[in-house]
Amino acid sequence: MIGVLHPGTSLVHRTPALVKLALLAVVVTATAFIGSLAWLAATSALVVLLFAAARVPVRVALRQVVPILWVLAFAVPLQVLFGGWEAAAVMAVRLLIAVALAALYTLTTPVSATLDAMQVLLRPFRRWIDADRVGLALALTIRCVPLLADLVREVMEARKARGAEGSLLALAVPVIVRALRTAEHLGEALTARGFDD
Amino acid sequence: MSAAGTAMGEIVFEGVSHDFGDERVLEDVSLVLRERRVGIVGANGSGKSTLARMINGLVTPTVGRVVVDGLDVSRRGREVRRRVGFVFTNADNQIVMPTVREDVAFTLRRHRLEKADAAARVDAVLERFGLTDLADRPAHRLSGGQKQLLAIAAVLVAEPAIVVADEPTTLLDARNARRIAATFEALDERLIVVSHHLELLEDFDRVIVMEGGRVVADDVPGIALEAYRALIA
């Protein structure tokens, strides 16, 4: 979702965000409860087919899934130890399916479509919840990930340049100060763009 | 004349002072801006950015009042912000959405336009600033110059009558600074630019020089910029 949209005109791209969100919720929930290898194999095949239908290049798809492999590298041995090979395999495949489907959603759905979908979902609660505000909070959360990543990288470079590579203080203080300053600037920019209530 | 006693098309500062905590950053500034392109120069801490922010209502005066098109920015800030767009020094702080197209469209979310109208406006402004080919690219991965163009596009899509830019070329290399300067040159909107790049302001209609929170020179660019050069020499 953080700027990883892979634009296209496939059926997967054209499917409304609400429908995709609903299908994502149903399949991931079902996968969490149904542990049969046949179901997991069929769902895995479906995920591969959907990626192919969306014409997402293999390299782009793998870039989304690879980070979870690091988690599995720690989690699978533990699961083998406490639950056996089969439980570990089921857990790993479930996680891969969930991550791959979520990645497919973000690769094929603009954030603005997600915000619109959220407004539709929250419409029944508009007396109590400001859908615009929830959407804005989501957009800002997504925006802050690359912003903070850049900020941490710059501070780590500065720390290295000063020869203070091991110092947690030299990392934490500038990151916190700059993050707060960035938040203030972002708030000011939002006000200037009319999001001032 | 409007209800506030000022004419449409005027930006009026009436005896404006502003304090940040115990520090006075603007001292009794009175100005009437009617020109199409106005530049503001001054050293760091001279109060020029505070002055510019007041036109958009981002900062309100501690003393005095600022009136834009007859609207007091302290009381009717939201209406003023619909007329006045603001471009910040660091475009990164202005980008909210992940892709270029989405970020430009984000400005219009509060305008309650029909989807087709909003999309047409976004396409037009992307075309105007040569961003069409980058429309689906991640906004935070653009170059500095492209990000500043995006920031300007995201402001202009709302069709403000006045654009205020606070040091829009400060973080850019010479090539990108020239590109942004050329972009400003081509704008039809009224323009108020705070800048350290004096050549950017040479063709403006009026230049205001700030020092220690006060206006120390206010004239055509030739005279005002000469006064500023003498001040910092």
Boltz contact constraints between the chains, C-beta under 6 A:
constraints:
  - contact:
      token1: [A, 3]
      token2: [B, 98]
      max_distance: 6.0
  - contact:
      token1: [A, 3]
      token2: [B, 138]
      max_distance: 6.0
  - contact:
      token1: [A, 5]
      token2: [B, 99]
      max_distance: 6.0
  - contact:
      token1: [A, 7]
      token2: [B, 136]
      max_distance: 6.0
  - contact:
      token1: [A, 110]
      token2: [B, 102]
      max_distance: 6.0
  - contact:
      token1: [A, 111]
      token2: [B, 97]
      max_distance: 6.0
  - contact:
      token1: [A, 111]
      token2: [B, 98]
      max_distance: 6.0
  - contact:
      token1: [A, 111]
      token2: [B, 102]
      max_distance: 6.0
  - contact:
      token1: [A, 112]
      token2: [B, 102]
      max_distance: 6.0
  - contact:
      token1: [A, 139]
      token2: [B, 96]
      max_distance: 6.0
  - contact:
      token1: [A, 139]
      token2: [B, 97]
      max_distance: 6.0
  - contact:
      token1: [A, 143]
      token2: [B, 96]
      max_distance: 6.0
  - contact:
      token1: [A, 146]
      token2: [B, 140]
      max_distance: 6.0
  - contact:
      token1: [A, 185]
      token2: [B, 93]
      max_distance: 6.0
  - contact:
      token1: [A, 186]
      token2: [B, 93]
      max_distance: 6.0
  - contact:
      token1: [A, 188]
      token2: [B, 58]
      max_distance: 6.0
  - contact:
      token1: [A, 189]
      token2: [B, 88]
      max_distance: 6.0
  - contact:
      token1: [A, 189]
      token2: [B, 93]
      max_distance: 6.0
  - contact:
      token1: [A, 189]
      token2: [B, 94]
      max_distance: 6.0
  - contact:
      token1: [A, 192]
      token2: [B, 56]
      max_distance: 6.0
  - contact:
      token1: [A, 192]
      token2: [B, 86]
      max_distance: 6.0
  - contact:
      token1: [A, 193]
      token2: [B, 107]
      max_distance: 6.0
  - contact:
      token1: [A, 194]
      token2: [B, 81]
      max_distance: 6.0
  - contact:
      token1: [A, 194]
      token2: [B, 110]
      max_distance: 6.0
  - contact:
      token1: [A, 196]
      token2: [B, 78]
      max_distance: 6.0
